């Protein structure tokens, strides 16, 4: 034993330090390896969550009641509201600001609500909102959503002369676009604009 102690005393300071640090380093590496494996396992568990498989807990009776309550509180006249599978179709009448407020309410109702189609009348709105699956939503998406809807209610139809229509400040023909919305139909007293699934029905504007 004394011989071992003598040999240890003869070792350089550097070797003594390495001698003491080596087991500590080994322990650290073992601990880190175990921790890293646990982190990887946890990440795998998180990745396995399929957002599309999430189911909405709210029942449609509750949703319909909340929509009616919101409409009454904001003095929005509901003409009809009906459930179609996992969709709700609503027709209502109100001014521009209240219609926009209603659309924001529907779009942000919960993590499953998404407006699939809408059609503007002069004072009315028909909208279909689905609750089919989970949707990721952000504040920027909501701002863009509101700005797009504001554009839609600012179209004014002033005249229809044959196949020509005067919208806002210019003349257009069927098939032409107004602010990225295509004129798909011209009737005697109304014009239909469409962009993808969304339609806007314009009736002749009456000056107050």
N, C-alpha and C positions, 0 to 999 in steps of 0.2 A: 504493500500500500504506500509505504514511504517512498519507494522507487517511482511509483506513478506520480506522486505529489512532486517529487524532485524534477521529473521530466516535464510536468505541467509548468513548473516555475521557470524552466529553461525556454519555454515557448515564447515567441515574440508577442508583443501586445496585439498586433493585428490578428494573429492566429487565435489568441485567447478570445478576442471579440467575436471572431467568426465561430468559434467553438460554442459560445453562449447564444449567439443569434441564430444559428442553424435550426435548432429545434423550434424556435419561435416562428421562423419563416415557414417551416414545414406545417406547423399548426395553422398559420394564417392561410396558406394555400389550400389546405384541406377544407377550412371553414368557408373560404371564398368559393371553392368549387361546389360545395353543398348548397350555398346560398344562391349561386348562379343557376343551379339546376332547379331550385324551387321557383325562382323568378321565371324561368322558361316554362315551367309547368303552369304557373299562374297565367302567363301570357297566352298559352295554348287554351286554357279554360275560358279566358275572355274572348278569344277569337272564335270560339265555338258558338257564341251567341248569335243567332240569326235574327236580325231585326225584322225581317219579313214574316217571321213566325209569331211575332208578338200579337196578342189579341186585345181588342178593346174591351175594357171592363164595363164601361157605361152602356146601359141598355137604351134602345131607341125611344122608349116611352119617356124616359128622363130627358133625352136630347130634344125631343119635340116640345116638351114642356118648357125647357130653358129657352128655346128659340121663340116660342110664343111670349114668354115673360119678357125677353129682351125687346121684342117688337112693341109690346104694350108700353113698356117703360119709356121707349124712345119715340112713341107716337107714329109707328110704322104700320100701315094698313096691310095685313096679310089677306090676300084674296084666296089663296089655297096653299096647303102644305100636305104632302103625302110621301109615304115611305115606299120605295121601290127596291126590294132586296136590301143591299147595304148602302143604298143611296137615298137622299131626301131631295125632293123637287119642291121648290117654293116659288110662288108668284106673289109679288107685293107692289104697293104703290107708295111713293114718298118723294121728297126732294132729293137733289143730287147728293148733298152731304150725308144725309141719313142713309141713303142707299150704299154709299161708300163705307160708312161706318158698319153697316150690316154685313157687307162683304168681308171686311176685316174680322168681324166677330165670328163669321163662319170659318174663315181660313185658319184662325187661331183658336178655334173652339177646343181642340185637344190635339194630341200628336198624330191622330189618325184622320183628321178632317182635311179634305182637299177639294177645292172647287174644280169641277170637271168641265162645266159649260155654263155659259150665261148669255142672256139676251136682254138688251136694253130697249125699252120703249121710251116715249117722251118723258113720262112720269113714272113708268113702271120698270120692273125687273123680274125676269124669270131665271132662276139659278138652280143648278143641280150640284150638290155636294156629296162626295163619297166618303165612306169610312172603311174602305177595304183593307188598308194596311198602314203600317207605321211610316211616317214621313219625317225626314230631318228638316228642320226649319231654322232659319237664322233671321236676325234683325234686318239685314240687308235685303233678304228675299222679301220680307214683309214691306219694306219701303218701296222696292221695285214693283211689287204687286199693287200697292195703293196708287203709285204714279201711273201705271198702265191703265188702271180702272178709271182714273181721273180723265185720261185722254178720251176714253170711250164715251163718257157722258157729255163731252163738250162738242160733239158733232151737231150741227144745226142744218136742217134741210129747209131751204127757202123757196125752191121752185122745182117743178117737174114739167119739162116741155118735150113731149115725145120720148126719145131715148136719151135725152140730156137732163141732167139734174144740177141744181146749184146748191152745193154744200159748203158751209162756212163762208169762204170768200172766192170760190171758183166754180167753173162749170166742169162737169165730168160726164163720161159715158159709161154704159154697162161694160164691165170687164176691166175698167181702169181702177187704180188704187187711190185711196184718200188716207194719207198718213199711215201707210202700210196695211190698210183694210181694203179688200177688193169689193167692188160693187157687183153683187151676184144677182140681184133682181131689182127691177124697177116696176112698180105698180102705179095705179092711178093716183093714190094719195100717200104712198110710202115707198121707202127704199131699204133694201137689205144689204148691210155690209158684213163681210166675214173675214176672219183671220184664224186659220186652223179650225178648231172646234167652236170658237166663240163667234157669236153673231150679234149684230146691233141692228135693231129695227128702227128706222127714222121715219117719223111722220112729219108732215108739213108743219113748219114752225109758224105759230101765230104770235104776232107782235101784241104785247100787252097794251 
